[in-house]
Amino acid sequence: MSTQRGTPLWLALSDRVAEELSQLRAGAPAPSEHELAARFDVNRLTARAALQELERRGQVRRRQGRGTVVARKLEYRVGPDWVPSWTRTVAAAGAEARTVTEDVVTRRARDDERVELGLGEHGRVVQLDRLRLCDGEKAGYQTSVLPAARMPGVRDALRADGSLYEVLAEHYGFAPGRAWIRVEHVTAPDWVARRLDLRGRPSIVLMRGRLDCQRSGVPLELTFAWLRADMFDVVVELGEWKRLPTPVPVRRVEAS
């Protein structure tokens, strides 16, 4: 196969294959190293490097027992016009969301939690640890810390697979909204990588924030969410968003 001058063969191959994969449905089998090497008359190391590049881009994903498959990244949108709900956000991106509540415990609040949630010296919180699934695949993990006195009986109100946002809004009558949020890429902690069946300790999206009642301003929830970076593009939207073209670097313009 031909390449542009200065472009490594493995990179050109990954670009070529990426175009073809974009026409396939998510979950469809991706070509193996052997198939790429034979089809494009390259060695196995070049084919392997091309597949590794596609995996880094999130265009293919290795699934245990299923080999390498076509992947699609979902937009996980965050902003004032988006409801802070895992279920609704994933559904809006075109996928099926599910939550499995693994642990619920009531405990004394830490000092930092008391400050953020506006609790007294002996304030108590309910901690929820939940596994997030997207189209049946492990996609994230979230810990929520709630002020126990403001939502009595939340353990019983929240089904094992239920939406916490819906419970806060419908059962307790709050109007949950984001007070603040911080989104960053970090190296996955070992326990998160193992819980999500990830190989090694890859980059993962960490979202930390707080939800308040939009009517009263009362703090409702501290959230600590880990999302798989190979499955989601977290998009933060503030203000009126417009489709503006991406500027071309000045040096490229001058060289043309």
C-alpha positions in Angstrom: 0.0 0.0 0.0 1.2 3.5 -0.7 1.8 6.1 2.0 2.4 9.8 2.1 6.0 10.9 2.4 7.1 10.7 6.0 4.1 8.7 7.3 5.0 5.4 8.9 3.5 2.4 7.2 1.7 1.2 10.4 0.1 4.7 10.8 -1.1 4.8 7.2 -2.5 1.3 7.6 -4.4 2.3 10.7 -5.9 5.3 8.9 -6.9 3.1 6.0 -8.5 0.5 8.3 -10.2 3.2 10.4 -12.1 4.4 7.3 -13.4 0.9 6.6 -14.3 0.3 10.2 -16.4 3.4 10.3 -18.9 1.7 7.9 -19.4 -1.3 10.3 -21.7 -1.5 13.2 -20.4 -1.4 16.7 -19.5 -4.9 18.0 -18.7 -6.3 14.5 -15.5 -8.3 14.3 -12.4 -6.3 13.4 -9.7 -7.8 11.2 -6.9 -9.7 13.0 -3.2 -9.1 12.7 -2.9 -12.1 10.3 -5.7 -10.8 8.1 -4.3 -7.3 7.8 -0.8 -8.6 7.1 -2.0 -10.9 4.3 -4.4 -8.4 2.8 -2.0 -5.4 2.7 1.2 -7.4 2.2 2.8 -6.1 5.4 4.6 -8.0 8.2 2.9 -9.0 11.4 4.7 -6.3 13.5 3.3 -3.6 11.2 -0.2 -5.1 11.4 0.0 -5.3 15.2 1.1 -1.7 15.5 -1.8 -0.6 13.3 -4.3 -2.5 15.5 -2.7 -1.1 18.7 -3.1 2.4 17.2 -6.8 1.8 16.5 -7.2 0.5 20.1 -5.6 3.7 21.4 -8.0 5.8 19.4 -10.9 3.8 20.8 -11.9 2.5 17.3 -11.5 -1.1 18.2 -11.8 -2.9 21.5 -10.6 -6.3 22.6 -13.3 -8.4 24.4 -12.5 -11.5 26.3 -13.6 -14.5 24.4 -14.7 -12.5 21.4 -11.4 -11.2 20.0 -11.1 -7.6 18.6 -14.4 -5.8 17.7 -15.4 -2.5 16.2 -15.9 0.1 19.0 -17.9 3.3 19.0 -17.3 6.1 21.5 -20.5 7.6 23.0 -20.8 11.3 23.9 -21.3 11.7 27.6 -22.6 15.3 27.7 -22.2 17.6 30.7 -23.7 21.0 30.9 -26.5 23.2 32.3 -28.9 21.9 29.7 -28.2 18.3 30.4 -29.9 16.4 33.3 -27.2 15.0 35.6 -28.4 11.4 35.2 -26.3 8.4 34.0 -29.4 6.7 32.6 -30.7 9.7 30.6 -27.3 10.8 29.4 -26.4 7.3 28.0 -29.8 6.9 26.5 -29.5 10.2 24.7 -26.2 9.0 23.2 -28.1 6.0 21.8 -27.1 3.2 24.1 -28.8 1.2 26.9 -27.7 2.1 30.4 -28.0 -0.1 33.4 -26.8 0.3 37.0 -26.0 -2.3 39.6 -25.8 -1.1 43.2 -23.1 -3.2 44.9 -22.8 -1.6 48.4 -24.8 0.7 50.5 -23.5 1.8 53.9 -24.4 4.6 56.4 -21.4 6.1 58.2 -20.1 9.2 59.9 -19.2 11.9 57.4 -15.5 12.8 56.9 -14.5 16.4 57.6 -14.3 17.3 53.8 -17.7 15.7 53.2 -19.3 17.7 56.1 -18.0 20.9 54.6 -19.2 20.1 51.1 -22.6 18.8 52.2 -23.2 21.4 54.9 -23.4 18.9 57.7 -22.9 19.3 61.5 -20.1 17.9 63.5 -21.8 14.5 63.9 -23.4 14.4 60.5 -23.9 11.0 58.8 -23.9 10.1 55.2 -25.1 7.2 53.0 -22.4 5.9 50.6 -23.5 4.1 47.4 -21.1 2.1 45.3 -22.5 1.3 41.9 -21.3 -0.5 38.7 -22.3 1.2 35.5 -23.1 -0.9 32.3 -23.6 0.3 28.8 -25.2 -2.1 26.3 -24.4 -4.9 28.8 -20.7 -4.1 29.1 -18.9 -2.7 32.2 -18.5 0.9 31.4 -17.9 2.8 34.7 -18.0 2.8 38.5 -19.4 5.5 40.7 -19.5 6.3 44.4 -22.2 8.6 45.7 -22.2 10.2 49.1 -25.5 11.5 50.3 -26.5 13.4 53.5 -28.5 10.7 55.4 -30.8 13.1 57.3 -32.0 14.8 54.1 -33.1 11.6 52.4 -34.3 9.1 55.1 -34.8 5.6 53.8 -32.9 6.1 50.6 -31.6 2.5 50.8 -35.1 1.2 50.5 -36.2 3.9 48.0 -33.4 3.0 45.5 -33.8 -0.3 43.8 -30.7 -2.3 43.2 -30.8 -1.2 39.5 -32.6 2.0 39.9 -31.7 5.6 39.0 -30.6 7.8 41.9 -31.6 10.9 40.0 -35.2 9.7 39.6 -35.3 8.9 43.4 -34.1 12.3 44.4 -36.5 14.0 42.0 -39.6 11.9 42.3 -39.4 10.3 45.8 -37.9 13.2 47.7 -39.1 16.1 45.5 -35.7 17.7 44.9 -34.6 19.3 41.7 -31.1 18.0 41.3 -28.6 20.1 39.3 -24.8 20.4 39.1 -23.2 22.8 41.6 -19.7 22.0 40.3 -17.9 19.3 38.4 -14.2 18.5 37.6 -13.4 16.2 34.7 -9.9 14.8 34.1 -8.0 11.9 32.5 -6.1 9.9 35.1 -4.4 6.5 35.3 -7.0 4.0 36.4 -6.5 2.9 40.1 -5.8 -0.8 40.3 -9.1 -1.6 41.9 -11.1 0.3 39.3 -9.2 -1.5 36.4 -9.9 -4.9 37.9 -13.6 -4.1 38.6 -14.1 -3.0 35.0 -12.0 -5.9 33.5 -9.5 -3.6 32.0 -6.0 -4.8 31.0 -3.2 -3.1 32.9 -4.0 0.4 34.2 -5.1 2.5 31.2 -6.2 6.1 31.1 -9.7 6.6 32.5 -12.0 9.6 32.9 -12.6 10.7 36.5 -15.6 13.0 37.1 -15.9 14.5 40.6 -18.7 16.9 41.5 -21.7 17.9 43.7 -25.4 18.0 43.0 -27.6 20.6 44.8 -31.3 21.2 44.8 -31.8 23.9 42.2 -34.8 25.4 44.1 -33.4 25.5 47.7 -29.6 25.3 47.1 -29.3 22.4 49.6 -26.4 20.0 48.8 -27.7 16.6 47.8 -24.8 14.4 46.5 -21.1 14.2 46.1 -20.2 12.1 43.1 -16.9 10.3 42.2 -17.3 8.6 38.8 -14.8 6.6 36.7 -15.8 6.2 33.0 -13.9 4.1 30.5 -12.0 6.4 28.2 -12.3 3.8 25.3 -16.1 3.9 25.5 -16.9 7.6 26.2 -16.0 11.1 25.0 -17.0 13.4 27.8 -18.3 16.6 26.2 -18.6 19.7 28.4 -21.0 22.4 27.0 -21.3 25.8 28.5 -23.1 28.7 26.9 -24.6 28.7 23.4 -22.5 26.2 21.4 -21.8 26.8 17.7 -20.3 24.6 15.1 -17.1 26.6 14.3 -14.4 25.2 12.0 -11.2 24.1 13.7 -8.3 26.6 12.8 -5.5 25.2 10.7 -2.0 25.8 12.3 -0.3 28.9 10.9 2.7 27.1 9.7 0.6 24.7 7.6 -1.2 27.7 6.0 2.2 29.4 5.2 3.6 26.2 3.7 0.6 25.6 1.4 
